[in-house]
Amino acid sequence: MLLFRFKLIISLHGNEVERMRSLSKRSIRYYLYNKLFTSAVNITGCSKFLANELQRNFKGRYTNKCFPMYNGVSEVFLTQQLKLHKRDYIFCAARFAPIKGLDLIVKAADNNIINKLLIAGGNENDLLKLEIPINDSITLLGSLSHDEIAHYLSVAEITVIPSRCETYGIFLAEAICCGSPVVATNVGGIPEVIALAIEKLSLNEKEIFNRWVKLVEPDAESIRSGIQKIKSNNKIEDYINIIPKIRSQFHWEKRLLAIQQILISN
């Protein structure tokens, strides 16, 4: 293809790959995507999950040039002061869309295990469009800046990520880097974020991590169970003490060095 007279690297990060699933194999758009990917020397996805989704959409055509490139997190989440004393609320931040599973966390709160649920990312109208009833235990925070999100994460009793699908799970990485205990659904790229977070931990440190970060199924009962298990824990200082080691895995410099080494080897 003569359109690109330079080495082309394509980076995929989200639902653009999901949208490709519905394309007709005879459509112009599918044809152009095919030409574009054929022209690329490398194709990166923000997770193995996303890279595999691309392969499924195009019948494994780009296996030799497609690989994951994990994202780092913004500096504000790496430098947020770590807090031992948490406040009595559950925190969640997400795009108000069905795939993000906000209805699951609201259902999980029905039996009073959650005294206060703070949700960032939308307003009451957005929640009603999802046909999710609002109650007195729910506070909608609207759109927040990175600094505000980092603050809420650092003092939340637990952060819940109830997604039905997640191409990477950057919010999970941000929550852990801020020292928040987490309940997250075991979907998409989320297990890859967990694997990256614990890669440099000792066996004892991994045991501590697993007490404070719970992977659960994407349903209300599993989320509720994960919350209960974390609430029964003590000695959160053990968890906070391993966060600096985890943070080192999510510096952009480290992530970009990894991709540089892959590109050079290719």
C-alpha positions in Angstrom: 0.0 0.0 0.0 1.6 3.3 -1.1 -0.4 5.6 1.2 2.1 5.3 4.0 5.8 6.0 3.0 7.0 5.4 6.5 6.8 2.7 9.1 3.3 2.6 10.6 2.5 1.5 14.1 -1.2 1.3 15.1 -2.2 1.5 18.7 -5.6 0.2 19.8 -7.1 1.2 23.2 -10.8 0.6 23.5 -14.2 0.0 21.9 -13.0 0.7 18.3 -12.2 -3.0 18.3 -15.6 -3.9 19.7 -17.3 -1.9 17.0 -15.4 -3.9 14.4 -17.3 -7.0 15.4 -20.4 -5.8 13.7 -18.8 -4.9 10.4 -19.8 -6.9 7.4 -16.8 -8.6 5.8 -18.0 -7.1 2.5 -18.2 -3.6 3.8 -15.9 -0.8 2.6 -14.9 0.0 6.2 -13.8 -3.6 6.8 -11.8 -3.5 3.6 -10.1 -0.2 4.6 -9.3 -1.5 8.1 -7.8 -4.6 6.5 -5.6 -2.4 4.3 -4.6 -0.2 7.2 -3.6 -3.2 9.4 -1.8 -4.9 6.5 0.3 -1.7 6.0 1.3 -1.5 9.7 4.6 -3.0 10.8 3.2 -3.4 14.3 -0.2 -3.3 15.9 -0.4 -2.8 19.7 -3.3 -3.3 22.0 -3.6 -2.0 25.6 -4.0 -5.7 26.7 -3.7 -9.2 25.4 -7.5 -9.3 25.6 -7.8 -6.5 23.1 -5.1 -7.8 20.8 -6.9 -11.2 20.8 -10.2 -9.5 20.0 -8.6 -7.9 17.0 -7.4 -11.3 15.9 -10.9 -12.8 16.2 -12.3 -10.0 14.1 -9.8 -10.6 11.3 -9.3 -14.4 11.6 -5.8 -14.3 13.0 -4.4 -12.4 10.0 -2.1 -10.2 12.1 -0.8 -12.5 14.7 2.9 -11.9 13.9 2.6 -8.2 14.2 0.1 -7.7 17.0 1.1 -7.5 20.7 0.0 -5.9 24.0 1.4 -2.6 25.2 0.2 -2.0 28.8 -0.7 1.6 29.8 0.9 3.5 32.6 -1.0 5.8 34.9 -0.8 9.6 35.3 1.7 11.0 37.7 -1.1 12.3 40.1 -2.0 8.6 40.9 1.7 7.7 41.5 2.3 10.6 43.9 -1.0 10.8 45.8 -0.4 10.6 49.5 -1.2 7.1 50.8 -3.7 7.1 53.6 -4.1 4.5 56.4 -7.3 5.9 57.6 -10.2 5.3 55.2 -13.6 6.9 55.1 -16.8 5.0 55.4 -17.8 4.9 51.7 -17.5 2.8 48.6 -16.2 4.6 45.5 -16.9 3.9 41.9 -16.1 6.0 38.8 -17.2 5.0 35.3 -18.7 6.0 32.0 -22.5 5.6 32.5 -23.0 2.8 30.0 -24.5 -0.7 30.5 -21.1 -2.4 29.9 -19.7 -0.6 33.0 -22.1 -2.6 35.3 -23.2 0.3 37.5 -26.5 -1.6 38.0 -24.5 -4.4 39.6 -22.9 -2.2 42.3 -26.3 -0.6 43.0 -27.9 -4.1 43.4 -25.0 -5.1 45.6 -25.8 -2.2 47.9 -29.4 -3.3 48.4 -28.9 -5.3 51.5 -27.2 -2.4 53.5 -23.7 -3.8 53.2 -22.8 -0.4 51.7 -23.7 2.6 53.9 -22.6 5.2 51.4 -21.9 4.7 47.7 -20.2 7.5 45.8 -20.3 7.3 42.0 -18.4 9.6 39.7 -18.8 10.0 35.9 -22.4 11.1 35.4 -25.5 12.6 36.9 -29.0 11.5 37.9 -30.4 11.7 34.4 -27.6 9.5 33.1 -28.3 6.9 35.8 -32.1 7.0 35.0 -31.3 6.4 31.3 -29.8 3.1 32.4 -33.0 2.4 34.4 -31.1 2.3 37.6 -33.0 3.6 40.6 -31.3 6.1 42.9 -31.6 5.9 46.6 -30.5 7.8 49.7 -27.2 5.7 50.0 -26.0 6.9 46.5 -24.2 10.2 45.9 -23.5 11.1 42.3 -20.3 13.2 42.0 -20.5 14.1 38.3 -17.4 14.5 36.3 -14.2 14.8 38.4 -10.6 15.9 37.6 -7.7 13.4 38.0 -6.7 15.2 41.2 -10.2 14.8 42.6 -10.4 11.1 41.6 -7.0 10.4 43.2 -8.2 12.0 46.5 -11.4 9.9 46.6 -9.5 6.7 45.8 -6.9 7.4 48.5 -9.5 7.6 51.3 -12.2 5.2 50.0 -12.9 2.2 52.2 -13.2 0.2 49.0 -13.3 1.0 45.3 -15.6 -1.2 43.2 -15.1 -1.8 39.5 -18.2 -3.7 38.4 -17.6 -3.8 34.6 -19.1 -6.5 32.4 -16.2 -6.0 30.0 -13.0 -3.9 30.2 -10.4 -3.7 27.5 -7.6 -2.9 30.0 -8.7 -1.5 33.4 -6.8 1.7 33.8 -9.1 2.7 36.7 -8.1 -0.4 38.5 -4.4 0.5 38.2 -5.2 4.0 39.4 -7.1 2.8 42.4 -4.4 0.4 43.5 -1.7 3.0 43.0 -3.7 5.3 45.4 -3.8 2.6 48.0 -7.5 1.8 47.7 -8.7 -1.7 48.5 -10.5 -2.9 45.4 -13.3 -5.3 44.3 -13.1 -5.7 40.5 -14.8 -8.0 38.1 -12.7 -10.7 36.5 -13.3 -9.6 32.9 -11.4 -8.4 29.8 -8.0 -7.0 30.6 -8.5 -6.6 34.3 -6.6 -9.9 35.2 -3.7 -8.6 33.2 -3.6 -5.4 35.3 -3.5 -7.6 38.4 -0.7 -9.7 37.0 1.3 -6.6 36.2 0.7 -5.1 39.7 2.0 -8.2 41.5 4.8 -9.1 39.2 7.6 -7.8 41.5 6.0 -8.8 44.8 7.2 -11.5 47.1 5.0 -14.5 48.0 4.1 -12.9 51.3 3.4 -9.5 49.6 1.1 -11.3 47.0 -0.9 -12.8 49.9 -1.3 -9.4 51.4 -2.4 -8.0 48.0 -4.9 -10.8 47.5 -6.6 -10.0 50.8 -7.2 -6.4 49.8 -7.8 -6.7 46.0 -10.6 -9.1 45.1 -11.4 -10.4 41.6 -15.1 -11.5 41.4 -17.6 -12.5 38.8 -19.7 -9.7 37.2 -22.8 -10.2 39.2 -24.2 -8.4 42.3 -23.8 -11.3 44.7 -20.2 -11.9 43.9 -19.5 -8.1 44.2 -21.3 -8.1 47.6 -19.2 -11.1 48.7 -16.0 -9.4 47.7 -16.9 -6.3 49.7 -17.7 -8.3 52.8 -14.4 -10.1 52.6 -12.4 -6.9 52.4 -14.5 -5.4 55.2 -13.5 -8.3 57.5 -9.8 -7.6 57.0 -7.5 -5.7 59.4 -4.0 -4.3 59.3 -4.5 -2.3 56.1 -1.0 -0.9 56.8 0.4 -4.1 55.4 -1.3 -3.4 52.1 -0.3 0.3 52.0 3.3 -0.7 52.6 3.5 -2.6 49.3 1.9 0.1 47.2 5.2 1.9 46.3 6.5 -1.4 44.9 3.4 -1.8 42.8 3.5 1.8 41.6 6.9 1.2 40.0 5.1 -1.1 37.6 2.8 1.6 36.2 5.3 4.4 35.5 4.9 5.4 31.8 8.7 5.4 31.4 8.8 1.7 32.3 5.9 0.9 30.0 7.4 2.8 27.1 10.8 1.2 27.6 9.0 -2.2 27.3 7.4 -1.3 24.0 10.7 0.2 22.7 12.5 -3.1 23.4 9.8 -5.0 21.5 9.9 -2.6 18.5 13.7 -2.8 18.3 13.7 -6.6 18.4 11.2 -6.6 15.5 
